[in-house]
Amino acid sequence: MADADVIVVGSGHNALVAAAYLARSGYRVMVFERRSHVGGAVSTVEQVPGYRFDLGGSAHILIRLTPIVEELELKRYGLEYLELDPLFVAPFEDGETLFIYRDLERTAALLEAHLPGEGEAYVRFCQHWMPFAEAVCETFLNPPTPWAIFRAFAKRRQTPSWRETLPRILKPFSQILEESFRSPKLRALMGWMAAQSGPPPGEPLSAPFLLWHPLYHKGGIARPRGGSGMLSVALARCIVDHGGLVYTNTPVTQLLYKQNRVVGVEVAGETHYTARAVLCGTHVLEVIERLLPIPELQAIRPLVRVGNGFGIMLRLALKAPVRYQATTHPDVRVGLQLLCRSVEQIEYAYGAYRMGQPASDPPLVAMTFSAIDDTLAPPGGEVLWLWGQYFPYALQESSWEVEGPRVQEILLQQFERYAPGTRDHIVGSLLQTPLWLERELGLRRGNVMHLEMSLDQMFSLRPAAGWSGYRTPIRGLYLTGASTHPGGGIMGAAGRNAAHILLQDLERGRL
């Protein structure tokens, strides 16, 4: 008899979501994690005494558009979400500040007061593209079959007609911004959020990353109390509560392969555990290059594009709250603070990235979640996290060991253009370069999305044609995580979809 029905390799949030669904369905599940705590890139640690730092994703947006939290009853296991409202705040150096609240009418009124005509344009944009965005979201919640994609769009008769929609989704999102809004400031705010998935404003076929925007008003943005990693902790507790086993400090060194199928794993180079199926939540290249480097899997290698890094994060522990020069509004520290002057600033940063150089004038996303969660910092203190794009993994003329301190100073100087004097309050820091992300979190070449999020690596083409249904060409071997549909971000849909496929195969005796 096998040691488990399903062994899960890695404990990223998608892997944990899949394991939780399988355990709740009565199957024997074992999860193996190489690090000292669960969560992968969705984890939180006390990096500086008294200050809790997330190590990866921080804003919980996509998972709010799924039924995962309710279906797995994660509130029972300690998950408490704190709402962020406003969703986004955009302070500008000239003293103006734009607020985007979850309530669409409130947002429109505020935009109209600052930018006459743009409030109405914003409402038109959100109402027009909401059915399209909802249809795309539905495709994320199912394995990416042609039928599932067709069904998601066909059931929404209000979706803009394909005659109108197709030419627009083939455009760069910078062009859609120019067609929809007159204000460079509103374009900068929305364009910087659209760029968070990876493609720059001028890239063809990137419009869907902007057309997703209306869903922010539907699902909102939240934070788990205690840090982003509390989602992973709650998932692990759910798995254990339903009879599953979760092991940390226990690296899987290889997959056991016999008679043309995967039958288990080797742990710590010595102990073998067998299972009816193995689900890998690791990077797809980790699977084919290290865990199971057999010839049958190598054909996929040239088909996947990891890219040359993505972004960089500077996490700071402060002894006093952030003070913006543009506004003293109490809500300014609650939402995601989008520090971007223009769409052109994003393009310039991408141009430096393409040349293998760190951007000298990067736009930033600033996060001060201690404004709503007093568990993250001591009384009177603040956590400040600064995310910048685009920063290459492989530098043209230097290395990250050399460039790290210089880039940290660039990020800090950039932030102080909006909040002078911040550096005087720093008591600790963590710089997460693309190289750090690869070494510590297993994110190949520092890409937080695993693979580039261009349309040629989305839906049925992620990670490659023939691999997109969470099954692989090898019997008994399944995939989940950011390498699979629908890609990166804290959503959990890849884990839920993979569990659905595995449950089908387990119940139908395909294993």
C-alpha positions in Angstrom: 0.0 0.0 0.0 1.3 3.5 -0.9 2.2 5.9 1.9 -0.2 8.5 0.6 -2.8 9.0 -2.1 -1.1 12.3 -3.2 2.3 13.7 -2.3 2.6 17.5 -2.8 6.1 18.9 -3.5 6.5 22.4 -2.1 4.2 24.5 0.1 3.5 27.6 -2.0 -0.1 28.7 -1.6 -1.3 26.9 -4.7 0.2 23.7 -3.6 -1.5 24.1 -0.1 -4.8 25.0 -1.7 -4.7 21.8 -3.8 -3.7 19.7 -0.8 -6.5 21.2 1.3 -9.1 20.3 -1.2 -7.7 16.7 -1.5 -7.5 16.2 2.3 -11.1 17.6 2.7 -12.2 15.0 0.1 -10.9 12.2 2.3 -7.6 11.5 0.5 -4.3 10.8 2.3 -2.1 13.8 1.6 1.6 14.5 2.4 3.2 17.9 1.8 7.0 18.3 1.8 8.6 21.8 2.1 12.4 22.4 2.0 12.2 25.6 4.1 11.5 26.1 7.8 8.0 27.4 7.2 5.2 26.9 4.7 4.0 29.4 2.1 6.9 29.9 -0.4 6.4 33.4 -1.7 3.3 33.8 0.5 5.0 33.8 3.9 5.8 36.3 6.7 8.7 36.4 9.1 10.0 38.6 11.9 12.9 40.0 9.9 13.7 42.8 12.3 12.8 42.4 16.0 9.2 43.5 16.5 8.6 44.0 12.7 6.9 41.3 10.5 8.0 41.3 6.8 6.2 39.5 4.0 8.7 37.7 1.8 6.7 37.7 -1.3 3.2 38.7 -2.4 1.5 41.1 0.0 -1.8 42.5 -1.5 -4.6 39.8 -1.7 -6.6 40.8 -4.7 -7.1 37.8 -7.0 -8.1 35.3 -4.3 -11.0 37.6 -3.4 -12.5 36.7 -6.8 -12.5 33.0 -6.0 -14.6 30.9 -3.5 -11.5 29.3 -2.0 -11.6 31.0 1.4 -15.2 30.1 1.9 -15.1 26.6 0.5 -12.1 25.7 2.7 -13.5 27.5 5.7 -10.2 29.2 6.3 -11.7 31.6 8.9 -11.9 28.6 11.2 -8.1 28.2 10.9 -7.2 31.7 11.9 -7.4 33.7 8.6 -8.8 37.1 9.3 -8.9 39.5 6.3 -8.6 43.3 6.8 -10.1 45.4 4.0 -8.1 48.0 2.2 -10.2 51.0 1.3 -9.1 53.0 -0.6 -7.8 50.4 -2.9 -5.2 52.7 -4.5 -3.7 56.1 -3.7 -1.6 58.1 -6.1 0.2 61.1 -4.6 1.9 63.3 -7.1 4.9 65.6 -6.6 2.8 68.7 -7.5 0.7 68.1 -4.4 -2.3 66.4 -6.0 -3.5 63.0 -4.8 -6.0 60.6 -6.5 -7.9 58.1 -4.5 -9.6 54.9 -5.9 -12.1 53.5 -3.5 -14.0 50.2 -3.8 -17.2 52.1 -4.3 -17.3 53.1 -7.9 -19.6 56.2 -7.4 -17.5 57.6 -4.6 -14.4 57.1 -6.8 -16.0 58.8 -9.8 -17.0 61.8 -7.6 -13.5 62.3 -6.3 -12.0 62.0 -9.8 -14.5 64.4 -11.2 -13.5 67.0 -8.5 -9.9 66.7 -9.4 -10.1 66.0 -13.1 -13.3 67.2 -14.6 -14.7 64.7 -17.1 -12.5 61.9 -16.0 -14.9 60.6 -13.3 -17.6 60.0 -15.9 -15.0 58.4 -18.2 -13.8 56.1 -15.4 -17.4 54.9 -14.8 -17.9 54.3 -18.5 -14.7 52.3 -18.7 -15.5 50.1 -15.7 -19.1 49.5 -16.7 -18.2 48.7 -20.3 -15.4 46.3 -19.6 -16.8 44.6 -16.4 -18.5 41.7 -18.3 -15.3 41.0 -20.2 -13.3 41.1 -17.0 -15.7 38.7 -15.3 -15.5 36.3 -18.2 -11.7 36.3 -18.1 -11.9 35.7 -14.3 -14.2 32.7 -14.9 -11.7 31.2 -17.3 -9.1 31.4 -14.5 -11.3 29.3 -12.2 -11.4 26.3 -14.6 -8.8 24.3 -16.4 -8.1 26.2 -19.7 -10.0 24.1 -22.2 -11.5 25.7 -25.3 -15.0 24.8 -24.1 -14.4 26.5 -20.7 -13.2 29.7 -22.4 -16.0 29.7 -24.9 -18.6 29.1 -22.2 -17.3 31.9 -19.9 -17.8 34.5 -22.7 -20.9 33.0 -24.3 -23.0 33.1 -21.1 -22.5 36.9 -20.7 -24.6 38.5 -23.4 -23.6 41.9 -22.2 -20.0 41.3 -23.0 -18.9 43.7 -25.7 -19.2 42.2 -29.1 -16.2 40.4 -30.5 -16.2 42.7 -33.5 -15.5 45.5 -31.1 -13.5 43.7 -28.5 -11.0 41.7 -30.4 -9.2 44.6 -32.1 -8.9 46.4 -28.8 -7.6 43.4 -26.8 -4.9 43.0 -29.4 -3.6 46.5 -28.7 -1.0 47.7 -26.2 -2.7 48.9 -23.0 -1.1 52.3 -23.4 -3.2 52.8 -26.5 -6.4 51.8 -24.6 -5.5 54.4 -21.9 -5.1 57.1 -24.5 -8.4 56.3 -26.1 -10.3 56.2 -22.7 -8.8 59.0 -20.6 -7.4 62.5 -21.1 -5.6 62.9 -17.8 -1.9 61.8 -17.8 -2.3 61.2 -14.0 -5.2 58.8 -14.3 -3.4 57.0 -17.1 -0.3 56.7 -14.9 -2.3 55.3 -12.0 -4.2 52.7 -14.1 -1.2 51.9 -16.3 1.1 51.2 -13.4 -1.4 48.7 -11.9 -1.8 47.1 -15.4 2.0 46.7 -15.6 2.1 44.7 -12.3 1.5 41.5 -14.3 4.6 42.1 -16.3 4.1 43.4 -19.9 5.0 47.1 -20.3 2.5 49.6 -21.6 3.6 49.5 -25.3 3.6 45.7 -25.7 1.0 44.4 -28.2 -1.7 42.1 -26.8 -1.3 43.6 -23.3 -4.7 45.3 -23.2 -6.4 42.6 -21.1 -4.1 43.4 -18.2 -5.8 46.9 -18.2 -9.3 45.7 -19.0 -9.1 43.6 -15.8 -9.3 46.9 -13.8 -13.1 46.9 -13.1 -12.8 43.8 -11.0 -10.9 45.7 -8.3 -14.2 47.3 -7.5 -15.9 44.0 -7.3 -13.5 41.9 -5.2 -11.6 44.7 -3.4 -8.2 44.3 -1.8 -7.4 42.8 1.6 -4.6 41.8 3.9 -4.5 38.9 6.3 -4.0 40.1 9.9 -0.5 39.1 10.9 0.9 39.2 7.4 0.4 37.7 4.0 1.7 34.3 5.2 -1.3 33.8 7.5 -3.1 32.6 4.4 -0.5 29.8 4.1 -0.6 29.0 7.8 -4.4 28.7 7.7 -4.2 26.4 4.7 -1.7 24.2 6.5 -3.9 24.0 9.5 -6.8 23.0 7.3 -4.8 20.2 5.7 -3.7 18.8 9.1 -7.2 19.1 10.5 -8.4 16.8 7.8 -5.7 14.2 8.3 -3.0 15.4 6.0 0.7 15.7 6.9 2.8 18.8 6.4 6.6 18.6 6.7 8.9 21.5 6.8 12.8 21.4 6.6 12.2 18.3 4.4 13.4 18.9 0.9 12.4 16.5 -1.9 15.6 15.5 -3.8 14.0 13.6 -6.6 10.9 12.0 -7.9 10.7 8.2 -8.0 10.2 7.0 -11.5 9.4 3.4 -12.3 7.8 1.7 -15.3 7.1 4.9 -17.1 5.3 6.6 -14.2 6.0 8.7 -11.1 5.4 6.6 -7.9 6.6 8.8 -5.1 9.5 11.0 -3.9 12.9 10.7 -2.3 13.3 13.0 0.7 16.5 14.4 2.0 18.5 12.1 -0.3 17.6 9.0 1.7 14.0 8.3 2.6 11.4 7.2 0.0 7.7 7.8 0.2 5.2 6.3 -2.3 1.9 7.7 -3.6 -0.7 7.2 -6.3 0.2 10.6 -7.6 2.7 13.4 -7.1 1.7 17.1 -7.4 4.5 19.6 -7.9 3.9 23.2 -6.8 7.5 24.1 -7.7 8.7 25.9 -10.8 8.2 23.8 -13.9 11.9 24.0 -14.7 12.7 22.7 -11.2 10.6 19.6 -12.1 12.2 18.8 -15.4 15.8 19.8 -14.6 16.3 18.6 -11.1 13.4 16.4 -9.7 12.8 14.3 -12.9 15.4 15.1 -15.6 14.4 12.3 -18.0 14.6 12.8 -21.8 10.8 12.5 -22.2 10.3 15.9 -20.4 13.1 17.9 -22.0 11.1 18.9 -25.1 9.3 21.5 -23.1 12.5 23.4 -22.1 12.8 25.5 -25.2 9.1 26.3 -25.1 9.0 28.2 -21.8 10.3 31.7 -21.3 11.3 32.7 -17.8 12.7 36.1 -18.9 15.4 38.2 -17.3 14.0 39.0 -13.9 11.0 41.2 -13.1 11.2 43.5 -10.1 12.9 44.3 -6.8 11.5 44.8 -3.3 13.0 47.0 -0.5 11.3 46.3 2.9 11.9 48.8 5.6 11.2 48.9 9.3 10.6 52.4 10.5 10.3 53.9 13.9 7.6 56.4 12.8 4.8 56.4 10.2 5.3 57.5 6.7 4.3 61.1 6.0 3.5 62.1 2.4 4.3 65.6 1.2 1.2 65.8 -1.1 -1.5 65.0 1.5 -2.2 64.4 5.2 -5.4 62.5 4.5 -5.7 59.6 7.0 -6.5 57.1 4.2 -3.2 57.7 2.3 -1.4 54.9 4.1 -4.1 52.3 3.7 -4.3 51.4 0.1 -1.5 50.5 -2.4 0.4 53.7 -3.0 1.2 54.1 -6.7 4.1 56.4 -7.2 4.3 56.9 -10.9 4.4 60.2 -12.7 3.4 59.0 -16.2 3.0 56.0 -18.5 6.3 57.1 -20.1 8.1 56.6 -16.8 7.1 52.9 -16.9 8.4 52.6 -20.5 11.7 54.2 -19.6 12.2 51.8 -16.7 11.4 48.9 -19.1 13.9 50.3 -21.6 16.7 50.2 -19.0 15.6 46.6 -18.2 15.9 45.6 -21.9 19.4 46.9 -21.9 20.4 44.9 -18.8 20.5 47.9 -16.5 18.7 48.8 -13.3 16.3 51.7 -13.8 17.5 55.0 -12.5 14.0 56.5 -12.3 11.7 53.6 -11.4 8.0 53.9 -10.6 7.2 52.4 -7.2 4.4 50.7 -5.4 4.6 51.6 -1.7 2.8 49.5 1.0 2.3 50.6 4.6 0.0 47.8 5.9 0.9 48.6 9.5 -1.6 51.4 9.0 -4.4 48.9 9.4 -2.6 45.9 11.1 -0.9 46.7 14.4 0.7 43.2 14.6 3.3 44.2 11.9 5.2 46.8 13.8 5.7 47.9 17.5 3.6 50.9 18.8 4.5 54.0 16.8 6.4 52.0 14.2 5.7 51.3 10.5 6.6 48.7 7.9 7.2 50.2 4.5 7.7 48.0 1.4 8.8 49.5 -1.9 8.3 47.4 -5.1 10.0 48.6 -8.3 9.9 47.4 -11.9 11.7 46.5 -14.1 15.0 45.2 -12.8 16.9 42.5 -14.7 18.3 39.3 -13.2 21.3 39.3 -15.4 23.0 42.7 -15.5 24.9 43.8 -18.6 28.0 45.2 -16.9 27.9 44.3 -13.2 26.4 41.9 -10.6 23.7 42.2 -7.9 26.3 41.8 -5.2 27.8 45.1 -6.5 24.7 46.9 -7.6 22.4 46.0 -4.6 23.5 48.9 -2.3 23.3 51.4 -5.2 19.8 50.3 -6.2 18.6 50.4 -2.6 19.7 54.0 -2.5 17.9 54.7 -5.8 14.6 53.2 -4.4 14.9 55.2 -1.2 15.7 58.5 -3.0 12.8 57.9 -5.3 10.4 57.4 -2.3 11.7 60.5 -0.6 10.6 62.6 -3.5 7.1 61.9 -2.2 7.8 61.5 1.6 11.0 63.4 2.5 12.8 62.4 5.7 11.8 58.7 5.6 15.4 57.5 5.8 15.8 59.2 9.2 13.3 56.6 10.7 14.8 53.4 9.3 15.7 50.8 11.9 16.1 47.8 9.6 15.8 46.7 6.0 15.7 43.8 3.6 16.6 44.2 -0.1 15.1 41.4 -2.3 17.0 41.6 -5.6 16.1 39.2 -8.5 19.1 37.1 -7.4 17.8 37.0 -3.8 14.4 35.9 -5.0 16.0 33.0 -6.9 18.2 31.9 -4.1 15.7 32.2 -1.2 12.3 31.6 -2.8 13.2 29.4 -5.8 11.9 32.0 -8.3 14.0 31.2 -11.4 15.9 34.3 -12.6 13.9 36.4 -10.1 10.6 36.2 -12.0 7.8 36.3 -9.4 5.4 35.0 -12.0 7.6 31.9 -12.7 7.2 32.4 -16.5 6.5 35.6 -18.4 2.8 36.6 -18.4 2.5 37.3 -22.1 -0.5 35.9 -24.0 1.7 33.3 -25.8 2.2 31.8 -22.3 -1.3 32.1 -20.9 -4.4 29.9 -20.8 -3.8 26.7 -22.9 -0.2 27.6 -23.5 0.9 27.8 -19.9 3.5 26.4 -19.3 3.3 25.0 -22.9 0.9 23.4 -25.3 0.0 20.0 -24.1 0.9 20.7 -20.5 -1.8 23.2 -19.6 -4.4 20.9 -17.9 -2.2 20.3 -14.8 -1.4 16.8 -16.1 2.0 16.1 -17.6 3.0 13.5 -20.2 4.2 11.3 -17.4 1.6 9.2 -15.6 1.2 10.1 -11.9 2.9 13.5 -12.2 0.8 16.7 -11.9 1.7 20.4 -11.8 0.3 23.5 -10.0 1.6 26.9 -9.0 2.5 30.0 -11.0 4.0 28.0 -13.8 0.5 26.8 -14.6 -2.8 28.5 -15.6 -3.7 31.2 -14.7 -0.2 32.2 -13.7 1.3 34.3 -10.9 -0.4 36.3 -8.1 -2.1 35.3 -4.9 -5.2 33.7 -6.3 -5.1 30.0 -5.5 -7.0 29.1 -8.7 -4.1 26.9 -10.0 -4.3 24.9 -6.8 -8.1 24.6 -6.9 -8.1 23.6 -10.6 -5.3 21.1 -10.1 -7.2 19.5 -7.2 -10.3 19.3 -9.4 -8.3 17.4 -12.1 -6.7 15.1 -9.5 -10.0 14.3 -7.8 -11.4 13.4 -11.2 -8.5 11.0 -11.9 -8.5 9.5 -8.4 -12.3 8.9 -8.4 -12.3 7.5 -11.9 -9.5 5.1 -11.2 -7.2 6.6 -13.8 -4.2 6.2 -11.4 
